[in-house]
Amino acid sequence: MNSLSAEQAGQPAQEYLTFTLGREEYAIDILRVQEIRGYDQVTTIANSPAFIKGVINLRGAIVPIVDLRIKFNLADVTYDPFTVVIILNIGRRIVGVVVDSVSDVIALSGEEIKPPPEFGASFDTEYLLGLATVAERMLILVDIEKLMTSREMALVEAAAA
């Protein structure tokens, strides 16, 4: 379904930035994205969790960098010329997230998004908005604001202070 027919159905389409982590493709609300940059060296913060790579100075703002590949327990985490940092604006904070690559921007209507499956206590779907299929691609929609402001990410705010 394209965005025109979604609007005709009474539900305006929302745009998402799609990116890859390992072999999976994820999507986040495009309105949270400030910019996309190549991965640069970061200044590490002592005693931070492994998924917090450190901080960068972005035009005078100290920005914490979270590697989503480590956060999501992906086995192969390499830094190459294709590694990307998505700079997000979450509330009044700026946070960078490391991903394998950025794909494109797509429009999805609410009816195209299916709720995440129930996995019980073995898997936490709290940060998932749902799943969507576009052509042959399965997209995992992440509530990036809920993930970045979660209690376990409080260290991100401490690192940025």
N, C-alpha and C positions, 0 to 999 in steps of 0.2 A: 504494500500500500504506500503510495507517495503522500507527501505532506498536503497536497491539494485535496485529495479525497478525505484525508483525516480532518481537515478543516470543514469540509462539507458535512462530515458526520457529526459536527458540533463539538469536536474536541480538537483544539489547536495543537499542532505538533510542537514538540519541544526539541531543541537541538542538543546533541551530545557529541563530545569529543571522544573518539575511539582510540584505544592504544593497546599494545600487546604486552603481556607479562608471560614469559615462557611461550607455551603453545596456545594460550587462551587470549581471547580478545575482550576487553573491558570497555565501558563507556561511563563518562561522568558528565554532569550538567555543564554545558559550555559557558554558562554565565559565571561559573566559579573560576574559570581559566583567565589568568591575567596575561601570560605569555608562555612561549615554548622556547627552550634553550638547549644547546648541547651540554653534555655533562662536563663540568670543570672540577678541578681539585677543590675539596672542601677543607675547612678547618675543623678538626675533630674536637669533640667535647668529651672530657674525661668522665668515665663511669656512666655513659649513656648506653641505652640498649643497642644491640647490633643494628637494628633497622634504622636508627638515627645516625646517618653518615656524618653529620656535623652541621656547620653553618657556612653560608657565603655572604659576602657583602654585595647587595644588589642596589646600586645607585644610592648608597648611604643607609640602606635598611639591612639589618642583620636577619637573614632568612634561614630557618632550620630546613635541612634537607632529609627527607624520609625516603628510604629505598623500599618501595612497595614490593619488590621482588623478595626481599628478605622478610618483610612483614607478612607476606602471604606464603612463606616457607617454600619458595621455589628453589630447586636444587642448584641450578646452573646460573650463577650471578657473575656476569663478566661486564667489564666496562670497555666499550669499543667506540668507534666514531658514530655508531648509530644510537648509542645510549642517549636518552633524552631526559631533561628535567622539565616537568610541567609546573609552572609557577601558579599557585592558586591563591585566590583571595577568599579566605574563610572568615566571615564576620569582619572584624577589624584587623585580622592577622594575615600575614603573607607567609605561605609555606610552600616549599618545593617538594615534588615527589619524583623519584627516579623510576622510569619505565624503560622497557626494551626499545620500543619505537612508538611513534604516533601514526595512526592510520589516516583518519579523515573525520569530517563532521557530518553527522547524519541527523535527520529529523524523524522522530518517532511520536506517534500519537499514543495516548493512554491505552487504547485498546490493543495496540501492538505489543505492549509490555505485559508479560505473564508474571504472576507472583513467583518468588523463589520456592523451590520444593522444600518440604519439611524434612529435615535430617535428624530431628530429635536433639538430644544433648550432645551428640558426637560432633556436630558441626554447627557453628554459630552463623546464622544468616542475618543477624541484626543489621549489618552494614550493606545489605543488598536491597536494591529497589525492585529488582526483578530480572527477568531474562527476555531477550527479544531476538527474533530471527530475521536477518536481513539477507536476502538472496540465500546463499549457502552458509552464511556466517551466523554463529551463535554468539550473542553479546551478553556479557554479564554487567548489569547496570549497578554501579556502586554509589551509595550515598556518601560521597566524599566528605561532606561537611560533618555528618554523624561520625564517620571514622576518625577524622582529624580532631574532633573535639571530644572524643571518648576519654574515659578515665585513664586508660593505659597510655594514651598519647599525651597526658598532662606533662610528660617530660619534654615534649616538643615546645610547649609554652615556657617551661622553665629554661630550656636552652636558648630561647629567643629573648628572654628577659635580660 
